[in-house]
Amino acid sequence: MRVVLGGLHKGAELLPHKAEGIMSIQVLDGALEVNTDTISETLKKGQVIAIHKHNNYRIVAAEESAYLLTITNVG
């Protein structure tokens, strides 16, 4: 399992990636726009989303944001 604590300035983005394993993104502060192969959602503080292995995803900060990214089944 891998856990990543990250932050993004408003308008910054994580370029498209493919999920290496089952993962979750929890917004700790601010708001993130999360786009995957199947959904597009804006998550606010306290909200969590799960993304299945091999799905493409992209994250854009709708405002100054902090998040916790947890990835399982890596490798």
N, C-alpha and C positions, 0 to 999 in steps of 0.2 A: 504494500500500500504506500502511496505517496501523498503527502499533504503539502499544499502550497498556499501561503498567505500572500496575497497580492493587492496592489492598489493601482488605480488608473485615474488620470485627470479627465475632466469633462471632455468628451469628444475623442479621447484616445481609444485604441482598439487592440485586441489580440487578433492578429491575422488568422484566417481560417486554418484550422487544424483538424486532424482526424483523431477521435478519441482512442487512446491506446488501451483503455479498459473501461469498465463501467465507472462513471464518474458523477460527482455532484458538484454543484456550484451554489454556495450560500453567500448571499449578500450581507456583509457585516455593517456597511454604512453606504448611503447613497443609493444609486439605481443603475442597473446594467440591462442593456438590450441583448438578449441571447437569441441567436439564430442557429437552428440545426437543420438537418435534412427534412425534418417533419414539422417543426414549430418555429414560431417567432414570438417571444414574450419579453415584456419589460418586468424585471424583478426588482423589488424594493427591499429595504432593510428588513432582515429576518426571513425572507423568502428563499426557498431552495428549489433547485431543479435537478433532475437526474438525466444523464445522457448515456445511451447505450454504446457499447464498444463498436468501433468502426464507423460511427456517425460523424459527419463533418459538423463543426461548430465554429461560430464567430461571436466574439463578445465586444460590445461597444459601450463605453461609459456614458450614460445619459446625464450624469453629474459626477462630481468628485466621488469616488467609490473605493471601498475596501471589500475584498471577497476572500473566501476560503474555498479552494479547489481540492477535492479529494478524489484520487484515482485508485481503483482496485484492480486486481487481476492483471497487473502489468507483466509483460513478458511471455 
